[in-house]
Amino acid sequence: MTIAIPTIPSRASRVERFDTVVIGAGQAGLAVGHHLAARDVDFVILSDESRVGDNWRKRWDSLRLFTPARYSGLPGTPFPAMPDHLADKDEVADYLERYAERFDLAVRLNSRVQSVTSDGEHFTISLEGSETRLEAGNVIVATGAFQRPLIPAVASGISRSIVQLHSSSYRNPLALPDGPVLVVGAGNSGAQIALELAGHRKVWLAGRDTGHLPRRVLGRDIFDWIWPVLTRATLDTRLGRRLRGKATTGGDALIGIPEQDLVAAGVCRVGRLDAERGGLPVCGGKVLEPRVIVWCTGFAPDYRWIDLPIFDESGFPRHVRGVVPEAPGLFFLGLRFQHRMASSLIGGVGLDAAYVAERAAQRSEAMLPA
C-alpha cells in the first residue's frame, strides 16, 4: 500500500499581494499614502526603521528646518507650531509619527527592501531577512533625496590619524575628539555645523561661497516671498528650468547665515579641498592639519536594489513627474527637482504625491478584470 505524504508548503513561498507598495516612510511615503487612502487604493508602506520618523531622529542634534512651520506641513495636517517657528529634527520626527497614526496609514516597520523586480506586468518585492515576498501592480519609491553619503575620492588618501565622518554621522561637538575641524562643503548643512563647532574649537570651512539669503525681508520670513516661486515654477516652465540649473551648478544659497556670522564665530573660510599632500588635506593650495574632517558633501543615488534598466549614467531614474515610462507601474517621489523646486521639501512633496497617487490609482483601476 502506498502512503501519500502531504506536502508541506515552504514558508519561502508565502506571498502578499497589494495594488501598490510604497517604499519609504518619510515625508514622501506618508504624503502619498494619505492620497492613496483617499482614493481607496490597497497599499502598504515599507520602512526600514523601527519607528516612523527615525530617519530624522538620527540626524545631528541641533538640526533645524530652514523652512518655517507654515510651509512644513503634509497634506491634511499643518505642522503644529507657530507659523514662523523653525522646527528641530525631533519635532519633525514626532510630527511624521503622529501623521501616520492620525490617518491610520499602513506602515510596516523593520522592513528593508532587498530587491524589486518585474515581469512586465507585476512587481515582486523581496525583504531582507524575510521569507515573505510582496507582489504589486504599482511600486512607489519614496526613499527621498538622501540615500548614500557622498564622500570625494580624495578622502582615501587622508592620513588615518585624522578622524573622518560624513554629516549624516555627525551628532554634536562633544562627540568628536579634541582639536581643529575641517568642514568640507559650504552649503546650509556645512555652514550650520561649522558655526556650531566654532564655539568649541578652531574650524575651517572649505568650499565656494554659494551666496546668502536673509532670514527676513521687509519684516517677513524670506519663505513668505519665495514659497510661491518654489511651488509654481515647475520644470516644464522656463523659470523652473532656469532655477534648477542655477541651483545645480551654483549650489543652494545659505538661508539666514550671513558671511559676517561665520566670521564673527571665528570660522576660517578656505578654498575647495581638491588634493592631499602627505596625508593632509590641501584647500585652495594651503595644507591644513585638522584633527577631524566632517564631509558635508551631499548624497548620491543608490538604487542598486531595483533590478530594472531605468537609470541614467549618473544613477538617477529616468522619469517624467515621477512616472517611469520604461517600467509602467513604477513611480518615484521626493526627488530633488522632481517637478518643482520644492519637490523634496516636507511642505512641497504633497503636490507631487497627489499626482503620483492619482496615476497609480488609475493604473490599478485599469488592471481590474472587466
N, C-alpha and C positions, 0 to 999 in steps of 0.2 A: 504494500500500500504506500502510495506517495503522499507525503505530508506537505501541504502547502505552507510555507513560512511567509508570513506577511512582511511586506517591505516597509521599513520604517523610513519615512521621508527625511531627507537630510535637512538639518537646520539651515545649512548654507543656501538652500533653495527657497527660503522664505522671501516673499516679495510683497511690498506695499505699493499700492498704486494711487496716484493723485492726478488731478488735472494739471496742477502746477506745483513745482518745487522751487522755493526761493532759497538761495544760498547766501547766508549772511544776515545777522540780526542787529546790525547797526541802524543808523537813521534811514538809510536807503531801503533796507529789507523791511523795516517796520512800516515805513510810509507806503510801500507797495502792498504790503499785507493789509493795511487799512483799506486801500482801494479795491483789492481783490475781494475782501469780505463784503464790501458794499455791493459788489457785482455778483455775490453768491457763488464765487468760484471755490472749488475744493482745492485747498492748498495746505502746505506745511512750510515753515521757515526753519532752516537748519542753522545752528550756531555752534561754533567750536569752543565757545566759552561756557563756563559753569553757571554764569548769571548774566542776564541781559544788562548791557552797559559796561561789562568788564573791559572791553577794548578801550574805553575812556578811563576807567579807574586805574589802569596800568600806566598811564602817561605821567609826565613829570608833575610833581606835587603842586607847583604854583601856576600851572597852565590855566589860562582863561580864554574864552572865546573872544575874537575881535569883533564879532557881530553882536549887537545888543539884543536883549531878550525879545523885543518886539519883532525881530527878524530871525528868531531862532526856534520857532515852533514848527511842529509837524502837522500834517493835515488833521483838522478836527479838534486840536488841543493846543492853545497858546502856551508858550513857556511860562511857568508860574513864578514870575518875578516882576519887579518894576520895569517899565519899558526900556530904560537906559542901562539896566544892570548888565554887566559882563559876567556871565556865569562861569564858575570854575569847573574843572573837569568832573568832580564828584557830583555837582548839581546836574550836569548833563547826563551822567550815567544814571542817576536816580530818576531823572525825567524820562529817559528811554525805558527804564524798567516799569515805571508806572504807566507809561503809554501802552506797553504791551499788555499789561494787566487790565487797563481800563477797557480796551477794545477786544479783550479775550482772544488775542492773536495766538495762533497755533505755533508756538516756538518750541522746537525740540533742541534742548541744550546738550552739550558734550557730544556733538555730532559733527566731527570733522570730515569733510568730503575728501575721499581718496581719488576718485575719478568720475568723469562724466563722459559717457559715450552715447552714440546714436545709431539707430538702424535706418535712419532717414525719415522715420515717422514718429518714433517714441525715443525718449532718452532714458538711459539707465544710470543711476547714481549709486556708487559704492561708498561706504563709510569706513573709515579706519577702525579696526578692532571690532567690527560688527559683522555678523553672519547674515544680516538682512540687507537687501538692496531695494532701492526705490525706483519706480518707473513712473514717468510722467510725459504728458504731451507737450508741456512747456517747462522750461527751466529759466529762471531769472537770476542772473549772477549779480548779487548786490554786495560784493565784498569791498566796494569802495575804492578810494584812490590810494590808500596806504596799505601796501602789501609787503614787498620785500625791501628792507632797508638798503639804500644805495650808498655804497662807500667806494670812493675812487681807487683805482688800481695802485696809486702811489702809496696807499696805506700799507701795502705788503712790504715795502722797503723801510718803514719806520722802525726804529730800534724797539726791541721788546721791553726795554726799561720804561718806555712811555706807555701809559695806560690809554687804550683807545676804546671808545664806545660811540654808538650811534645815538642820536637824540631820542629814539624810541626806547632806549635802555636807561636814559638819564632820569634821575628822580629828584635829587636836591644836592646842594653844595656839600653837605655833611657826608654824603655817600661816596665822595671822591677822595682820593689821597691828597695830602697837602701838596702845595706847590702851584706854580703858574699853569694856566689852562689856555689852550688854543682852541677857540670855537671856529669851525670851518663851515662857512655858509652864512651869509649876512641877510637872509630873509627874515620874516617875522619870528620864526622859531629860534633861529640863531641869535637875533638881537635880544629876544626875551631872556634866553638862557645866559647870554653874555652879561646882561645887566644884573641878573640875579647873582651870578658868580663874582662879579666885580665888587660886591660888598664884602667878600671874604678873602680875595686873593688877586694877584695880577692876572689880567685877562687880555689876550689878543683876539681880535675878531677878523677873520680872513674872508675876503670876498668883495665883489664890487658893490658899490653903493647903488641900491635899487630904487632910490627915491623915497619920498615920505609924504604921507597924507595926514593932516592934522586930525586929532580925535574929534574936535568940534569946529564947526564953521557957522558963523553968524548965530551963535548961541544954540545950535542944534548938532546932534551927533552926525558925523560925516555920512553914516549909512542912510540917514533920512534923505540925503541928496543923491547918493549913488545907487541905492537899492532898486529904484525903478529901472535904471540902466542895466544893472546886473541881471534882472529878471526878464526884461523885454528885449534886450539886444541878443537875439538868437543867432546861431551860426548860419542861418540862411539869409541874414541881412549883412550889408556891407560893414555897418558899425560893429556887429558882433564878431565878424571875421577879423576886423582890424584890431579890436581889443584883445582877442585871443592871441593874435600874432605878437602884439606888443608885450603881453604878459609872458608868453612863452620864451621870447628872445631876451627880454629885459629883466625878467623876474618880477615878483609881486612887490609893490611898494610897501614900506613899513607903515603900519597904521598906528598912530598915536605914540610913536617912538622917534622923536626928532633927533637929529645928529647931536645937538647940544646936550641931550640927556645922556647919550653914550659917552661923550667927552667928560661931562661933569662926574659921571660914575667912575671915570678912570679907565674906561675901555680903550685899548690902543688899536686903532684901525691899521691893518696891514693888507698887502695885495693878496691875490689868489695863491693858494697852495698848489703849485704845479710841479714840484720836484722835491726830492730829498737828497741830502748830502751827508754821508757818514751816518745815516740812520736818523738824521734830524730834518724836520720839515723846512722847506725853503718857500717863503711867501714874498712875492714881489722882489725876488733876488736877495732877500735877507734871511739868514739862517737863524731859526729860533730854537730855544731849548725848553719846551714845556714839559711838565710832569704828566699832563693829561691832554688828550685831544678829544673833543666832542664833535662828531661829524653831524652837522645839520644840513645834510646834502640831499635830503629828499628820499623818495622811494621809487622803485622800479616795478613794472607789472610782473606778476608771477602767476601765470595760468597754466603751468605745466600739467596740472591735473585735468585739464579739459582736452580730451583727445579728439580734436576736430581741427581741420585746416582753415581756420578763420582769422588768423593773426597776421599782422604786417611784420616787416623786418625788425621793427622795434619791440615787438611782443604785445602790441595793443590790438584789441579786437577791431575788425572792420565792421562798422555798423552805421546805421542811419537813425539818429534819435534813439539809440539803444536797441534797435531791431537789427538782427543779423540776417541779411538776405541769403547768405550762403548756407545757413542752417535754420530753416523755418522752425519756429518754436523756441529758439534761443534768444534771450534778451540780456542786456546789461543795464545797470543802473548805478548812479552815484559816481560816474566817471567825471574827471575834471573836464570842463567844457563839453559835456555830453551833448547839450543842445543850447545852453546859455551859460553865461559867466558864473551863475550861482548854482550850477548843477550839482556840485559836490558839497555844498554847504547845507547845514541842517534845515535852515529856513527856505532853501531853494530847491531841495530834492523833490518836494511834493508835486510840483508841476510835471516833472519828468515821470514820476511814479504813476500819476494818473494816466498819462499817455501809454506807458508800458502796460499797465494793468488792463486798460481797455483793449489793447492789441492782443494780449494774452487771452482775455475773456472771449474776444471774437473768434480766435482760433479754436478755443475749447468748444464753443458752440458749433463751429463748422465741422468738428470732428465727431459730433454726436451722430449716432446711427439715425438714418431717415425713418 
